Amino acid sequence: MCDARIVHQLRRAGYRIASLRALVPQLRRARRAEEVASVPVARDAGIAARSRALLEGGAALSAVLCLHGRAA
């Protein structure tokens, strides 16, 4: 029952099923509240890093396209 509540809340927060498949076992292994809290924080940091990389890549691609006369 506890797992179902956790999954429900995480789904409401925008987590997708594929992410939950990896996340829930990590939460089960966590022993202290600090460990539990660190699992989604680490996931969110990874998402932020990937998002920044995508934005930087998009900006670089746009610059290349502009250099070659193709508007982005």
All heavy atoms as a GROMACS GRO file, in nm:
protein
  537
    1MET      N    1   0.082  -0.120   0.000
    1MET     CA    2   0.000   0.000   0.000
    1MET      C    3   0.085   0.126   0.000
    1MET      O    4   0.055   0.221  -0.067
    1MET     CB    5  -0.093  -0.005   0.121
    1MET     CG    6  -0.187   0.111   0.130
    1MET     SD    7  -0.307   0.101  -0.003
    1MET     CE    8  -0.422   0.219   0.052
    2CYS      N    9   0.193   0.123   0.074
    2CYS     CA   10   0.282   0.239   0.081
    2CYS      C   11   0.340   0.269  -0.057
    2CYS      O   12   0.344   0.385  -0.097
    2CYS     CB   13   0.392   0.213   0.183
    2CYS     SG   14   0.496   0.358   0.208
    3ASP      N   15   0.385   0.167  -0.129
    3ASP     CA   16   0.440   0.188  -0.263
    3ASP      C   17   0.336   0.251  -0.355
    3ASP      O   18   0.368   0.339  -0.434
    3ASP     CB   19   0.488   0.056  -0.324
    3ASP     CG   20   0.622   0.011  -0.271
    3ASP    OD1   21   0.684   0.086  -0.193
    3ASP    OD2   22   0.665  -0.100  -0.307
    4ALA      N   23   0.213   0.207  -0.344
    4ALA     CA   24   0.107   0.261  -0.430
    4ALA      C   25   0.086   0.409  -0.404
    4ALA      O   26   0.068   0.488  -0.497
    4ALA     CB   27  -0.023   0.183  -0.408
    5ARG      N   28   0.089   0.448  -0.279
    5ARG     CA   29   0.073   0.591  -0.246
    5ARG      C   30   0.190   0.672  -0.298
    5ARG      O   31   0.172   0.782  -0.352
    5ARG     CB   32   0.063   0.610  -0.094
    5ARG     CG   33  -0.070   0.570  -0.040
    5ARG     CD   34  -0.079   0.609   0.105
    5ARG     NE   35  -0.176   0.522   0.167
    5ARG     CZ   36  -0.184   0.498   0.294
    5ARG    NH1   37  -0.098   0.553   0.378
    5ARG    NH2   38  -0.276   0.419   0.343
    6ILE      N   39   0.309   0.619  -0.281
    6ILE     CA   40   0.428   0.690  -0.329
    6ILE      C   41   0.422   0.704  -0.481
    6ILE      O   42   0.444   0.814  -0.534
    6ILE     CB   43   0.556   0.615  -0.287
    6ILE    CG1   44   0.574   0.626  -0.134
    6ILE    CG2   45   0.679   0.670  -0.360
    6ILE    CD1   46   0.681   0.536  -0.079
    7VAL      N   47   0.390   0.597  -0.550
    7VAL     CA   48   0.381   0.601  -0.696
    7VAL      C   49   0.273   0.700  -0.739
    7VAL      O   50   0.293   0.781  -0.830
    7VAL     CB   51   0.355   0.461  -0.754
    7VAL    CG1   52   0.316   0.468  -0.901
    7VAL    CG2   53   0.478   0.374  -0.736
    8HIS      N   54   0.159   0.698  -0.672
    8HIS     CA   55   0.050   0.790  -0.704
    8HIS      C   56   0.097   0.936  -0.692
    8HIS      O   57   0.074   1.017  -0.782
    8HIS     CB   58  -0.070   0.764  -0.614
    8HIS     CG   59  -0.182   0.862  -0.633
    8HIS    ND1   60  -0.261   0.863  -0.745
    8HIS    CD2   61  -0.225   0.962  -0.554
    8HIS    CE1   62  -0.348   0.962  -0.735
    8HIS    NE2   63  -0.328   1.024  -0.619
    9GLN      N   64   0.162   0.969  -0.582
    9GLN     CA   65   0.208   1.106  -0.560
    9GLN      C   66   0.315   1.146  -0.661
    9GLN      O   67   0.315   1.258  -0.712
    9GLN     CB   68   0.261   1.123  -0.417
    9GLN     CG   69   0.153   1.118  -0.312
    9GLN     CD   70   0.047   1.226  -0.333
    9GLN    OE1   71   0.077   1.339  -0.368
    9GLN    NE2   72  -0.078   1.190  -0.314
   10LEU      N   73   0.406   1.054  -0.690
   10LEU     CA   74   0.509   1.085  -0.788
   10LEU      C   75   0.450   1.102  -0.928
   10LEU      O   76   0.495   1.187  -1.005
   10LEU     CB   77   0.618   0.977  -0.786
   10LEU     CG   78   0.704   0.976  -0.660
   10LEU    CD1   79   0.795   0.853  -0.659
   10LEU    CD2   80   0.785   1.103  -0.646
   11ARG      N   81   0.349   1.023  -0.962
   11ARG     CA   82   0.282   1.038  -1.091
   11ARG      C   83   0.215   1.176  -1.099
   11ARG      O   84   0.222   1.243  -1.200
   11ARG     CB   85   0.178   0.928  -1.115
   11ARG     CG   86   0.237   0.792  -1.140
   11ARG     CD   87   0.296   0.775  -1.277
   11ARG     NE   88   0.192   0.784  -1.378
   11ARG     CZ   89   0.207   0.847  -1.494
   11ARG    NH1   90   0.320   0.904  -1.526
   11ARG    NH2   91   0.108   0.853  -1.579
   12ARG      N   92   0.152   1.217  -0.989
   12ARG     CA   93   0.089   1.349  -0.985
   12ARG      C   94   0.192   1.460  -1.000
   12ARG      O   95   0.161   1.567  -1.051
   12ARG     CB   96   0.012   1.368  -0.854
   12ARG     CG   97  -0.114   1.281  -0.849
   12ARG     CD   98  -0.193   1.307  -0.725
   12ARG     NE   99  -0.250   1.443  -0.735
   12ARG     CZ  100  -0.292   1.512  -0.631
   12ARG    NH1  101  -0.285   1.461  -0.510
   12ARG    NH2  102  -0.342   1.632  -0.646
   13ALA      N  103   0.314   1.433  -0.956
   13ALA     CA  104   0.422   1.531  -0.966
   13ALA      C  105   0.488   1.531  -1.104
   13ALA      O  106   0.580   1.608  -1.128
   13ALA     CB  107   0.526   1.505  -0.857
   14GLY      N  108   0.444   1.442  -1.192
   14GLY     CA  109   0.495   1.442  -1.328
   14GLY      C  110   0.594   1.333  -1.362
   14GLY      O  111   0.646   1.329  -1.472
   15TYR      N  112   0.622   1.244  -1.268
   15TYR     CA  113   0.713   1.134  -1.297
   15TYR      C  114   0.645   1.036  -1.393
   15TYR      O  115   0.528   1.005  -1.379
   15TYR     CB  116   0.751   1.059  -1.169
   15TYR     CG  117   0.852   1.131  -1.084
   15TYR    CD1  118   0.817   1.243  -1.011
   15TYR    CD2  119   0.983   1.085  -1.076
   15TYR    CE1  120   0.910   1.309  -0.932
   15TYR    CE2  121   1.076   1.150  -0.997
   15TYR     CZ  122   1.038   1.262  -0.925
   15TYR     OH  123   1.129   1.327  -0.847
   16ARG      N  124   0.720   0.988  -1.488
   16ARG     CA  125   0.667   0.889  -1.583
   16ARG      C  126   0.696   0.749  -1.531
   16ARG      O  127   0.783   0.728  -1.448
   16ARG     CB  128   0.731   0.910  -1.720
   16ARG     CG  129   0.694   1.044  -1.779
   16ARG     CD  130   0.747   1.053  -1.921
   16ARG     NE  131   0.704   1.176  -1.982
   16ARG     CZ  132   0.596   1.184  -2.062
   16ARG    NH1  133   0.526   1.078  -2.089
   16ARG    NH2  134   0.562   1.300  -2.114
   17ILE      N  135   0.621   0.652  -1.584
   17ILE     CA  136   0.633   0.513  -1.539
   17ILE      C  137   0.776   0.462  -1.554
   17ILE      O  138   0.830   0.398  -1.463
   17ILE     CB  139   0.534   0.422  -1.616
   17ILE    CG1  140   0.389   0.463  -1.586
   17ILE    CG2  141   0.557   0.275  -1.583
   17ILE    CD1  142   0.346   0.449  -1.442
   18ALA      N  143   0.840   0.491  -1.664
   18ALA     CA  144   0.978   0.442  -1.686
   18ALA      C  145   1.071   0.495  -1.576
   18ALA      O  146   1.155   0.420  -1.525
   18ALA     CB  147   1.028   0.485  -1.824
   19SER      N  148   1.055   0.620  -1.538
   19SER     CA  149   1.137   0.676  -1.432
   19SER      C  150   1.107   0.610  -1.298
   19SER      O  151   1.198   0.585  -1.218
   19SER     CB  152   1.112   0.826  -1.418
   19SER     OG  153   1.148   0.893  -1.535
   20LEU      N  154   0.981   0.581  -1.274
   20LEU     CA  155   0.941   0.519  -1.148
   20LEU      C  156   0.997   0.378  -1.134
   20LEU      O  157   1.026   0.334  -1.024
   20LEU     CB  158   0.790   0.518  -1.133
   20LEU     CG  159   0.727   0.656  -1.115
   20LEU    CD1  160   0.576   0.646  -1.116
   20LEU    CD2  161   0.777   0.723  -0.990
   21ARG      N  162   1.012   0.308  -1.246
   21ARG     CA  163   1.069   0.173  -1.241
   21ARG      C  164   1.209   0.174  -1.181
   21ARG      O  165   1.249   0.083  -1.111
   21ARG     CB  166   1.072   0.111  -1.380
   21ARG     CG  167   0.939   0.062  -1.424
   21ARG     CD  168   0.951  -0.025  -1.549
   21ARG     NE  169   0.820  -0.060  -1.594
   21ARG     CZ  170   0.766  -0.020  -1.709
   21ARG    NH1  171   0.837   0.055  -1.792
   21ARG    NH2  172   0.645  -0.055  -1.742
   22ALA      N  173   1.284   0.278  -1.210
   22ALA     CA  174   1.418   0.290  -1.153
   22ALA      C  175   1.416   0.354  -1.015
   22ALA      O  176   1.494   0.319  -0.928
   22ALA     CB  177   1.506   0.373  -1.246
   23LEU      N  178   1.323   0.444  -0.993
   23LEU     CA  179   1.318   0.522  -0.870
   23LEU      C  180   1.266   0.443  -0.750
   23LEU      O  181   1.322   0.451  -0.641
   23LEU     CB  182   1.232   0.646  -0.892
   23LEU     CG  183   1.226   0.749  -0.782
   23LEU    CD1  184   1.363   0.810  -0.759
   23LEU    CD2  185   1.125   0.857  -0.816
   24VAL      N  186   1.160   0.367  -0.768
   24VAL     CA  187   1.097   0.296  -0.655
   24VAL      C  188   1.194   0.199  -0.588
   24VAL      O  189   1.202   0.198  -0.464
   24VAL     CB  190   0.965   0.229  -0.698
   24VAL    CG1  191   0.912   0.137  -0.590
   24VAL    CG2  192   0.862   0.336  -0.730
   25PRO      N  193   1.271   0.118  -0.661
   25PRO     CA  194   1.367   0.032  -0.591
   25PRO      C  195   1.469   0.110  -0.509
   25PRO      O  196   1.509   0.068  -0.401
   25PRO     CB  197   1.435  -0.046  -0.704
   25PRO     CG  198   1.337  -0.045  -0.814
   25PRO     CD  199   1.267   0.087  -0.804
   26GLN      N  200   1.511   0.227  -0.559
   26GLN     CA  201   1.604   0.310  -0.483
   26GLN      C  202   1.538   0.359  -0.354
   26GLN      O  203   1.602   0.363  -0.249
   26GLN     CB  204   1.649   0.430  -0.566
   26GLN     CG  205   1.737   0.393  -0.682
   26GLN     CD  206   1.770   0.514  -0.768
   26GLN    OE1  207   1.703   0.616  -0.763
   26GLN    NE2  208   1.874   0.501  -0.848
   27LEU      N  209   1.412   0.396  -0.363
   27LEU     CA  210   1.340   0.440  -0.244
   27LEU      C  211   1.325   0.327  -0.143
   27LEU      O  212   1.336   0.349  -0.022
   27LEU     CB  213   1.202   0.495  -0.282
   27LEU     CG  214   1.201   0.625  -0.360
   27LEU    CD1  215   1.061   0.657  -0.409
   27LEU    CD2  216   1.257   0.738  -0.276
   28ARG      N  217   1.302   0.206  -0.191
   28ARG     CA  218   1.289   0.090  -0.100
   28ARG      C  219   1.420   0.063  -0.026
   28ARG      O  220   1.418   0.023   0.090
   28ARG     CB  221   1.249  -0.034  -0.179
   28ARG     CG  222   1.106  -0.037  -0.217
   28ARG     CD  223   1.074  -0.170  -0.281
   28ARG     NE  224   0.943  -0.165  -0.342
   28ARG     CZ  225   0.914  -0.219  -0.460
   28ARG    NH1  226   1.007  -0.284  -0.528
   28ARG    NH2  227   0.793  -0.210  -0.509
   29ARG      N  228   1.532   0.082  -0.095
   29ARG     CA  229   1.662   0.055  -0.032
   29ARG      C  230   1.702   0.163   0.068
   29ARG      O  231   1.785   0.140   0.154
   29ARG     CB  232   1.771   0.042  -0.139
   29ARG     CG  233   1.763  -0.086  -0.218
   29ARG     CD  234   1.888  -0.106  -0.304
   29ARG     NE  235   1.906  -0.001  -0.403
   29ARG     CZ  236   1.857  -0.003  -0.526
   29ARG    NH1  237   1.785  -0.105  -0.566
   29ARG    NH2  238   1.881   0.096  -0.610
   30ALA      N  239   1.644   0.281   0.056
   30ALA     CA  240   1.680   0.392   0.145
   30ALA      C  241   1.636   0.359   0.287
   30ALA      O  242   1.529   0.305   0.310
   30ALA     CB  243   1.613   0.520   0.096
   31ARG      N  244   1.722   0.390   0.381
   31ARG     CA  245   1.696   0.358   0.521
   31ARG      C  246   1.651   0.479   0.603
   31ARG      O  247   1.579   0.465   0.699
   31ARG     CB  248   1.823   0.300   0.587
   31ARG     CG  249   1.871   0.173   0.522
   31ARG     CD  250   1.785   0.057   0.567
   31ARG     NE  251   1.836  -0.066   0.510
   31ARG     CZ  252   1.760  -0.154   0.448
   31ARG    NH1  253   1.632  -0.134   0.436
   31ARG    NH2  254   1.812  -0.263   0.399
   32ARG      N  255   1.699   0.596   0.569
   32ARG     CA  256   1.667   0.716   0.646
   32ARG      C  257   1.593   0.815   0.559
   32ARG      O  258   1.600   0.812   0.437
   32ARG     CB  259   1.795   0.780   0.698
   32ARG     CG  260   1.876   0.692   0.791
   32ARG     CD  261   1.998   0.765   0.843
   32ARG     NE  262   2.054   0.857   0.745
   32ARG     CZ  263   2.178   0.852   0.700
   32ARG    NH1  264   2.261   0.764   0.743
   32ARG    NH2  265   2.220   0.939   0.611
   33ALA      N  266   1.523   0.906   0.624
   33ALA     CA  267   1.446   1.007   0.552
   33ALA      C  268   1.536   1.088   0.458
   33ALA      O  269   1.495   1.122   0.347
   33ALA     CB  270   1.376   1.100   0.650
   34GLU      N  271   1.659   1.116   0.501
   34GLU     CA  272   1.750   1.194   0.417
   34GLU      C  273   1.783   1.118   0.288
   34GLU      O  274   1.797   1.178   0.182
   34GLU     CB  275   1.881   1.225   0.492
   34GLU     CG  276   1.864   1.310   0.615
   34GLU     CD  277   1.826   1.230   0.738
   34GLU    OE1  278   1.852   1.107   0.743
   34GLU    OE2  279   1.768   1.289   0.829
   35GLU      N  280   1.798   0.986   0.298
   35GLU     CA  281   1.827   0.906   0.179
   35GLU      C  282   1.708   0.906   0.084
   35GLU      O  283   1.726   0.916  -0.038
   35GLU     CB  284   1.861   0.762   0.219
   35GLU     CG  285   1.991   0.749   0.294
   35GLU     CD  286   2.013   0.607   0.346
   35GLU    OE1  287   1.916   0.531   0.356
   35GLU    OE2  288   2.128   0.575   0.378
   36VAL      N  289   1.588   0.895   0.140
   36VAL     CA  290   1.467   0.896   0.057
   36VAL      C  291   1.456   1.030  -0.014
   36VAL      O  292   1.428   1.036  -0.134
   36VAL     CB  293   1.341   0.869   0.143
   36VAL    CG1  294   1.214   0.892   0.063
   36VAL    CG2  295   1.344   0.727   0.197
   37ALA      N  296   1.479   1.139   0.058
   37ALA     CA  297   1.468   1.272  -0.001
   37ALA      C  298   1.573   1.295  -0.108
   37ALA      O  299   1.550   1.370  -0.204
   37ALA     CB  300   1.479   1.378   0.107
   38SER      N  301   1.689   1.232  -0.096
   38SER     CA  302   1.796   1.256  -0.192
   38SER      C  303   1.771   1.188  -0.327
   38SER      O  304   1.826   1.232  -0.429
   38SER     CB  305   1.930   1.209  -0.135
   38SER     OG  306   1.936   1.068  -0.130
   39VAL      N  307   1.690   1.085  -0.331
   39VAL     CA  308   1.666   1.013  -0.457
   39VAL      C  309   1.601   1.102  -0.562
   39VAL      O  310   1.654   1.118  -0.672
   39VAL     CB  311   1.586   0.883  -0.432
   39VAL    CG1  312   1.545   0.818  -0.563
   39VAL    CG2  313   1.667   0.785  -0.347
   40PRO      N  314   1.486   1.166  -0.533
   40PRO     CA  315   1.429   1.253  -0.637
   40PRO      C  316   1.512   1.378  -0.663
   40PRO      O  317   1.514   1.429  -0.774
   40PRO     CB  318   1.290   1.289  -0.585
   40PRO     CG  319   1.282   1.242  -0.445
   40PRO     CD  320   1.395   1.150  -0.421
   41VAL      N  321   1.585   1.426  -0.562
   41VAL     CA  322   1.670   1.543  -0.582
   41VAL      C  323   1.779   1.510  -0.685
   41VAL      O  324   1.806   1.590  -0.776
   41VAL     CB  325   1.732   1.590  -0.448
   41VAL    CG1  326   1.840   1.694  -0.471
   41VAL    CG2  327   1.623   1.645  -0.358
   42ALA      N  328   1.839   1.393  -0.673
   42ALA     CA  329   1.942   1.352  -0.768
   42ALA      C  330   1.882   1.338  -0.908
   42ALA      O  331   1.943   1.378  -1.007
   42ALA     CB  332   2.006   1.220  -0.724
   43ARG      N  333   1.762   1.283  -0.916
   43ARG     CA  334   1.696   1.268  -1.046
   43ARG      C  335   1.669   1.405  -1.107
   43ARG      O  336   1.695   1.429  -1.225
   43ARG     CB  337   1.565   1.192  -1.029
   43ARG     CG  338   1.486   1.181  -1.158
   43ARG     CD  339   1.343   1.133  -1.130
   43ARG     NE  340   1.262   1.139  -1.246
   43ARG     CZ  341   1.190   1.244  -1.284
   43ARG    NH1  342   1.190   1.353  -1.214
   43ARG    NH2  343   1.116   1.242  -1.393
   44ASP      N  344   1.619   1.498  -1.026
   44ASP     CA  345   1.590   1.632  -1.076
   44ASP      C  346   1.716   1.703  -1.122
   44ASP      O  347   1.715   1.776  -1.221
   44ASP     CB  348   1.518   1.714  -0.969
   44ASP     CG  349   1.377   1.664  -0.942
   44ASP    OD1  350   1.324   1.584  -1.023
   44ASP    OD2  351   1.319   1.703  -0.839
   45ALA      N  352   1.827   1.683  -1.052
   45ALA     CA  353   1.954   1.744  -1.092
   45ALA      C  354   1.997   1.690  -1.228
   45ALA      O  355   2.047   1.765  -1.313
   45ALA     CB  356   2.061   1.719  -0.987
   46GLY      N  357   1.977   1.561  -1.249
   46GLY     CA  358   2.010   1.501  -1.378
   46GLY      C  359   1.925   1.557  -1.491
   46GLY      O  360   1.975   1.585  -1.601
   47ILE      N  361   1.797   1.575  -1.464
   47ILE     CA  362   1.707   1.633  -1.564
   47ILE      C  363   1.749   1.776  -1.596
   47ILE      O  364   1.752   1.817  -1.712
   47ILE     CB  365   1.561   1.629  -1.515
   47ILE    CG1  366   1.512   1.484  -1.513
   47ILE    CG2  367   1.470   1.716  -1.603
   47ILE    CD1  368   1.378   1.466  -1.446
   48ALA      N  369   1.784   1.853  -1.493
   48ALA     CA  370   1.826   1.991  -1.515
   48ALA      C  371   1.953   1.996  -1.599
   48ALA      O  372   1.964   2.079  -1.691
   48ALA     CB  373   1.847   2.062  -1.381
   49ALA      N  374   2.047   1.908  -1.571
   49ALA     CA  375   2.172   1.905  -1.647
   49ALA      C  376   2.145   1.869  -1.793
   49ALA      O  377   2.202   1.930  -1.885
   49ALA     CB  378   2.270   1.806  -1.584
   50ARG      N  379   2.060   1.769  -1.816
   50ARG     CA  380   2.027   1.731  -1.954
   50ARG      C  381   1.953   1.844  -2.026
   50ARG      O  382   1.976   1.869  -2.144
   50ARG     CB  383   1.946   1.602  -1.956
   50ARG     CG  384   2.029   1.479  -1.927
   50ARG     CD  385   1.955   1.350  -1.951
   50ARG     NE  386   1.833   1.336  -1.874
   50ARG     CZ  387   1.828   1.293  -1.747
   50ARG    NH1  388   1.938   1.258  -1.685
   50ARG    NH2  389   1.712   1.282  -1.685
   51SER      N  390   1.865   1.912  -1.955
   51SER     CA  391   1.791   2.024  -2.014
   51SER      C  392   1.885   2.136  -2.056
   51SER      O  393   1.872   2.191  -2.165
   51SER     CB  394   1.686   2.077  -1.916
   51SER     OG  395   1.590   1.979  -1.888
   52ARG      N  396   1.980   2.169  -1.968
   52ARG     CA  397   2.078   2.272  -2.003
   52ARG      C  398   2.159   2.230  -2.125
   52ARG      O  399   2.185   2.311  -2.215
   52ARG     CB  400   2.171   2.300  -1.885
   52ARG     CG  401   2.112   2.392  -1.780
   52ARG     CD  402   2.216   2.437  -1.680
   52ARG     NE  403   2.280   2.326  -1.611
   52ARG     CZ  404   2.232   2.267  -1.502
   52ARG    NH1  405   2.119   2.306  -1.449
   52ARG    NH2  406   2.297   2.166  -1.446
   53ALA      N  407   2.201   2.105  -2.129
   53ALA     CA  408   2.279   2.055  -2.243
   53ALA      C  409   2.198   2.064  -2.372
   53ALA      O  410   2.252   2.103  -2.477
   53ALA     CB  411   2.325   1.912  -2.218
   54LEU      N  412   2.070   2.032  -2.366
   54LEU     CA  413   1.985   2.042  -2.485
   54LEU      C  414   1.971   2.187  -2.530
   54LEU      O  415   1.976   2.217  -2.650
   54LEU     CB  416   1.848   1.981  -2.458
   54LEU     CG  417   1.843   1.829  -2.454
   54LEU    CD1  418   1.709   1.782  -2.399
   54LEU    CD2  419   1.866   1.772  -2.592
   55LEU      N  420   1.952   2.278  -2.435
   55LEU     CA  421   1.940   2.420  -2.469
   55LEU      C  422   2.069   2.472  -2.531
   55LEU      O  423   2.068   2.545  -2.630
   55LEU     CB  424   1.904   2.502  -2.345
   55LEU     CG  425   1.761   2.485  -2.295
   55LEU    CD1  426   1.744   2.553  -2.159
   55LEU    CD2  427   1.662   2.542  -2.396
   56GLU      N  428   2.183   2.435  -2.472
   56GLU     CA  429   2.312   2.478  -2.525
   56GLU      C  430   2.335   2.420  -2.664
   56GLU      O  431   2.384   2.489  -2.755
   56GLU     CB  432   2.424   2.439  -2.430
   56GLU     CG  433   2.422   2.518  -2.300
   56GLU     CD  434   2.513   2.460  -2.193
   56GLU    OE1  435   2.582   2.359  -2.218
   56GLU    OE2  436   2.515   2.518  -2.083
   57GLY      N  437   2.297   2.294  -2.682
   57GLY     CA  438   2.311   2.232  -2.814
   57GLY      C  439   2.223   2.298  -2.917
   57GLY      O  440   2.265   2.320  -3.032
   58GLY      N  441   2.102   2.332  -2.877
   58GLY     CA  442   2.011   2.402  -2.968
   58GLY      C  443   2.063   2.539  -3.006
   58GLY      O  444   2.055   2.580  -3.122
   59ALA      N  445   2.120   2.609  -2.909
   59ALA     CA  446   2.178   2.742  -2.937
   59ALA      C  447   2.297   2.729  -3.031
   59ALA      O  448   2.312   2.809  -3.125
   59ALA     CB  449   2.220   2.810  -2.808
   60ALA      N  450   2.381   2.628  -3.010
   60ALA     CA  451   2.496   2.607  -3.097
   60ALA      C  452   2.452   2.573  -3.239
   60ALA      O  453   2.508   2.623  -3.337
   60ALA     CB  454   2.586   2.498  -3.040
   61LEU      N  455   2.350   2.489  -3.251
   61LEU     CA  456   2.298   2.452  -3.383
   61LEU      C  457   2.240   2.574  -3.452
   61LEU      O  458   2.263   2.596  -3.572
   61LEU     CB  459   2.193   2.343  -3.370
   61LEU     CG  460   2.124   2.298  -3.499
   61LEU    CD1  461   2.226   2.245  -3.599
   61LEU    CD2  462   2.019   2.194  -3.469
   62SER      N  463   2.168   2.656  -3.379
   62SER     CA  464   2.112   2.778  -3.435
   62SER      C  465   2.221   2.870  -3.487
   62SER      O  466   2.210   2.927  -3.596
   62SER     CB  467   2.027   2.850  -3.330
   62SER     OG  468   1.975   2.970  -3.382
   63ALA      N  469   2.329   2.883  -3.411
   63ALA     CA  470   2.441   2.967  -3.454
   63ALA      C  471   2.503   2.914  -3.582
   63ALA      O  472   2.534   2.992  -3.674
   63ALA     CB  473   2.546   2.974  -3.342
   64VAL      N  474   2.520   2.784  -3.592
   64VAL     CA  475   2.576   2.724  -3.713
   64VAL      C  476   2.484   2.747  -3.832
   64VAL      O  477   2.529   2.784  -3.941
   64VAL     CB  478   2.603   2.573  -3.692
   64VAL    CG1  479   2.633   2.503  -3.824
   64VAL    CG2  480   2.715   2.552  -3.593
   65LEU      N  481   2.355   2.728  -3.811
   65LEU     CA  482   2.261   2.750  -3.920
   65LEU      C  483   2.260   2.895  -3.966
   65LEU      O  484   2.252   2.923  -4.086
   65LEU     CB  485   2.121   2.706  -3.879
   65LEU     CG  486   2.101   2.556  -3.859
   65LEU    CD1  487   1.962   2.526  -3.802
   65LEU    CD2  488   2.124   2.480  -3.988
   66CYS      N  489   2.269   2.986  -3.871
   66CYS     CA  490   2.272   3.130  -3.907
   66CYS      C  491   2.400   3.164  -3.985
   66CYS      O  492   2.395   3.244  -4.078
   66CYS     CB  493   2.264   3.216  -3.782
   66CYS     SG  494   2.097   3.218  -3.711
   67LEU      N  495   2.511   3.101  -3.952
   67LEU     CA  496   2.635   3.125  -4.024
   67LEU      C  497   2.624   3.080  -4.169
   67LEU      O  498   2.688   3.136  -4.257
   67LEU     CB  499   2.751   3.051  -3.957
   67LEU     CG  500   2.806   3.113  -3.829
   67LEU    CD1  501   2.912   3.020  -3.767
   67LEU    CD2  502   2.867   3.250  -3.859
   68HIS      N  503   2.544   2.979  -4.192
   68HIS     CA  504   2.530   2.924  -4.328
   68HIS      C  505   2.406   2.979  -4.397
   68HIS      O  506   2.360   2.922  -4.498
   68HIS     CB  507   2.527   2.773  -4.323
   68HIS     CG  508   2.660   2.714  -4.278
   68HIS    ND1  509   2.774   2.724  -4.352
   68HIS    CD2  510   2.693   2.650  -4.166
   68HIS    CE1  511   2.874   2.669  -4.288
   68HIS    NE2  512   2.828   2.621  -4.173
   69GLY      N  513   2.349   3.087  -4.343
   69GLY     CA  514   2.236   3.154  -4.409
   69GLY      C  515   2.104   3.084  -4.396
   69GLY      O  516   2.012   3.113  -4.471
   70ARG      N  517   2.093   2.993  -4.302
   70ARG     CA  518   1.964   2.925  -4.280
   70ARG      C  519   1.909   2.971  -4.146
   70ARG      O  520   1.964   2.941  -4.042
   70ARG     CB  521   1.982   2.775  -4.278
   70ARG     CG  522   2.033   2.721  -4.409
   70ARG     CD  523   2.042   2.571  -4.404
   70ARG     NE  524   2.100   2.520  -4.526
   70ARG     CZ  525   2.214   2.457  -4.532
   70ARG    NH1  526   2.284   2.431  -4.424
   70ARG    NH2  527   2.260   2.413  -4.647
   71ALA      N  528   1.802   3.042  -4.150
   71ALA     CA  529   1.740   3.091  -4.025
   71ALA      C  530   1.686   2.973  -3.947
   71ALA      O  531   1.629   2.880  -4.003
   71ALA     CB  532   1.628   3.189  -4.056
   72ALA      N  533   1.704   2.979  -3.817
   72ALA     CA  534   1.655   2.870  -3.730
   72ALA      C  535   1.509   2.890  -3.698
   72ALA      O  536   1.456   2.994  -3.697
   72ALA     CB  537   1.736   2.866  -3.603
   0.00000   0.00000   0.00000
